[in-house]
């Protein structure tokens, strides 16, 4: 945990872990958004069954709005179990998914669910449309989480 000075007082850096199953789409996008909202946050994402790579369409739709995920890679939740977090947020969406459970030390557990854009079918444009919709929903909901929860704790 880092320490930084804000308005002449010391504040512990908030540590946030975003969990999904594959860590290839939703959790990666949420990580990118939180880091863009506040560079002082320590944000990680992981999955229970990490995919081989971040989904290319997730990288593409985030790049469209100026967030670069090209250096991101899927990670497994196991590598974070021994680390404490202020927030652990699950982002799995529909009933056919089993949301991961984080058994490590965490102050606050939340669920903010989204459809898995990797399940989209159709033409390339139809699939991109689903990725963009989910991206926009993640931005909206994680900005609300950041503004109403994380940022308020720091004031």
NUPA-359946 format. One record per residue (C-alpha): z, x, y; residue in three letters. Coordinates in nm, 4 decimals, padded with zeros to 6 digits. Example, Ala and Ser with C-alpha at 12.3 -4.5 7.8 and 13.67 -1.06 7.14 Angstrom:
         up       east      north   residuo
    00.7800    01.2300   -00.4500       ALA
    00.7140    01.3670   -00.1060       SER
This chain:
         up       east      north   residuo
    00.0000    00.0000    00.0000       UNK
   -00.0955    00.1309    00.3374       UNK
    00.0885    00.1104    00.6622       UNK
   -00.0756    00.0673    00.9995       UNK
    00.0428    00.0071    01.3552       UNK
   -00.0412   -00.3279    01.5120       UNK
    00.0951   -00.4241    01.8548       UNK
    00.3479   -00.1422    01.8333       UNK
    00.4965   -00.2519    01.5052       UNK
    00.4377   -00.1400    01.1489       UNK
    00.2668   -00.3826    00.9159       UNK
    00.2123   -00.3380    00.5463       UNK
   -00.1516   -00.3682    00.4490       UNK
   -00.2147   -00.6897    00.2582       UNK
   -00.3402   -00.6330   -00.0956       UNK
   -00.5677   -00.9022   -00.2369       UNK
   -00.7237   -00.9283   -00.5833       UNK
   -01.0019   -01.1791   -00.6479       UNK
   -01.0519   -01.2747   -01.0124       UNK
   -01.3410   -01.4281   -01.1981       UNK
   -01.4809   -01.3951   -01.5465       UNK
   -01.7729   -01.1528   -01.5043       UNK
   -01.7011   -01.0039   -01.1592       UNK
   -02.0740   -01.0136   -01.0877       UNK
   -02.1207   -01.2918   -00.8279       UNK
   -01.8457   -01.5058   -00.6742       UNK
   -01.5601   -01.2556   -00.6757       UNK
   -01.7894   -00.9818   -00.5429       UNK
   -01.9080   -01.2062   -00.2581       UNK
   -01.5491   -01.3076   -00.1752       UNK
   -01.4444   -00.9410   -00.1695       UNK
   -01.7305   -00.8623    00.0676       UNK
   -01.6371   -01.1476    00.3005       UNK
   -01.2656   -01.0633    00.3167       UNK
   -01.3445   -00.7005    00.3967       UNK
   -01.5836   -00.8178    00.6705       UNK
   -01.3156   -01.0444    00.8218       UNK
   -01.0512   -00.7705    00.8383       UNK
   -01.1108   -00.4049    00.7543       UNK
   -00.7350   -00.3449    00.7321       UNK
   -00.7077   -00.5557    00.4149       UNK
   -00.7089   -00.3843    00.0777       UNK
   -00.9344   -00.6106   -00.1254       UNK
   -01.0407   -00.5720   -00.4883       UNK
   -01.2250   -00.7955   -00.7307       UNK
   -01.2253   -00.7968   -01.1093       UNK
   -01.3116   -01.0018   -01.4140       UNK
   -01.1774   -01.0663   -01.7597       UNK
   -01.5150   -00.9806   -01.9155       UNK
   -01.6825   -00.7559   -01.6610       UNK
   -02.0608   -00.7884   -01.6501       UNK
   -02.2759   -00.4769   -01.6722       UNK
   -02.3723   -00.5005   -01.3019       UNK
   -02.3380   -00.7089   -00.9887       UNK
   -02.5974   -00.9847   -01.0000       UNK
   -02.9056   -00.8764   -00.7994       UNK
   -02.9272   -01.2165   -00.6283       UNK
   -02.5643   -01.1889   -00.5142       UNK
   -02.6522   -00.8536   -00.3563       UNK
   -02.9657   -01.0080   -00.2015       UNK
   -02.8031   -01.3138   -00.0430       UNK
   -02.5123   -01.1116    00.0950       UNK
   -02.7566   -00.8570    00.2384       UNK
   -02.9297   -01.1436    00.4212       UNK
   -02.6143   -01.1875    00.6303       UNK
   -02.5393   -00.8181    00.6756       UNK
   -02.2886   -00.7529    00.3959       UNK
   -02.3877   -00.4736    00.1596       UNK
   -02.2750   -00.5122   -00.2018       UNK
   -02.5252   -00.2606   -00.3414       UNK
   -02.2553   -00.0008   -00.4172       UNK
   -02.0229   -00.2585   -00.5799       UNK
   -01.9787   -00.2682   -00.9561       UNK
   -01.7944   -00.5045   -01.1917       UNK
   -01.4399   -00.4057   -01.2850       UNK
   -01.2002   -00.5406   -01.5454       UNK
   -00.8686   -00.6945   -01.4517       UNK
   -00.6918   -00.4499   -01.6867       UNK
   -00.7293   -00.1660   -01.4387       UNK
   -00.5226   -00.3605   -01.1805       UNK
   -00.2388   -00.4940   -01.4009       UNK
    00.0056   -00.2184   -01.3021       UNK
   -00.0592   -00.2675   -00.9285       UNK
    00.1284   -00.5146   -00.7051       UNK
   -00.0672   -00.7653   -00.4950       UNK
    00.0214   -00.9994   -00.2117       UNK
   -00.2433   -01.2486   -00.3235       UNK
   -00.4365   -01.3054   -00.6421       UNK
   -00.7145   -01.5594   -00.5989       UNK
   -00.9155   -01.7039   -00.8871       UNK
   -01.2650   -01.8274   -00.8019       UNK
   -01.3905   -01.9743   -01.1294       UNK
   -01.5331   -02.3188   -01.0810       UNK
   -01.6349   -02.5647   -01.3451       UNK
   -01.4513   -02.6994   -01.6464       UNK
   -01.6422   -02.4901   -01.8993       UNK
   -01.4921   -02.1713   -01.7563       UNK
   -01.1480   -02.0430   -01.8329       UNK
   -00.9887   -01.8989   -01.5215       UNK
   -00.8382   -01.5555   -01.5707       UNK
   -00.4633   -01.5104   -01.5540       UNK
   -00.3154   -01.2092   -01.3776       UNK
    00.0036   -01.0955   -01.5466       UNK
    00.0888   -00.8216   -01.2968       UNK
    00.3197   -00.8357   -00.9955       UNK
    00.1925   -01.0845   -00.7372       UNK
    00.3579   -01.2697   -00.4487       UNK
    00.1094   -01.5576   -00.4160       UNK
   -00.1368   -01.7035   -00.6684       UNK
   -00.4172   -01.9268   -00.5447       UNK
   -00.7262   -02.0904   -00.6851       UNK
   -01.0383   -02.1459   -00.4746       UNK
   -01.3082   -02.2628   -00.7146       UNK
   -01.6851   -02.2345   -00.6840       UNK
   -01.9828   -02.3094   -00.9059       UNK
   -02.1211   -02.0037   -01.0821       UNK
   -02.4584   -01.9325   -00.9191       UNK
   -02.5557   -01.7187   -01.2203       UNK
   -02.5877   -02.0471   -01.4131       UNK
   -02.8612   -02.1735   -01.1771       UNK
   -03.1981   -02.2567   -01.3284       UNK
   -03.5393   -02.3322   -01.1809       UNK
   -03.7831   -02.1393   -00.9702       UNK
   -03.6791   -01.8174   -00.8023       UNK
   -03.6459   -02.0048   -00.4711       UNK
   -03.4344   -02.2803   -00.6303       UNK
   -03.2046   -02.0193   -00.7840       UNK
   -03.1769   -01.8351   -00.4508       UNK
   -03.0913   -02.1661   -00.2862       UNK
   -02.7950   -02.2068   -00.5227       UNK
   -02.6800   -01.8490   -00.4521       UNK
   -02.7018   -01.9152   -00.0772       UNK
   -02.5098   -02.2420   -00.1070       UNK
   -02.2306   -02.0774   -00.3068       UNK
   -02.2291   -01.7795   -00.0672       UNK
   -02.1849   -02.0156    00.2286       UNK
   -01.9069   -02.2065    00.0518       UNK
   -01.7279   -01.8792   -00.0292       UNK
   -01.7578   -01.7665    00.3335       UNK
   -01.6211   -02.0986    00.4614       UNK
   -01.3308   -02.1217    00.2153       UNK
   -01.2293   -01.7560    00.2305       UNK
   -01.2408   -01.7557    00.6102       UNK
   -01.0074   -02.0540    00.6011       UNK
   -00.7806   -01.8710    00.3527       UNK
   -00.7852   -01.5604    00.5712       UNK
   -00.7289   -01.7453    00.9013       UNK
   -00.4664   -01.9928    00.7819       UNK
   -00.2769   -01.7742    00.5381       UNK
   -00.3334   -01.3982    00.5474       UNK
   -00.3749   -01.3498    00.9236       UNK
   -00.0836   -01.5820    01.0034       UNK
    00.1525   -01.3695    00.7952       UNK
    00.0689   -01.0693    01.0116       UNK
    00.1665   -01.2323    01.3417       UNK
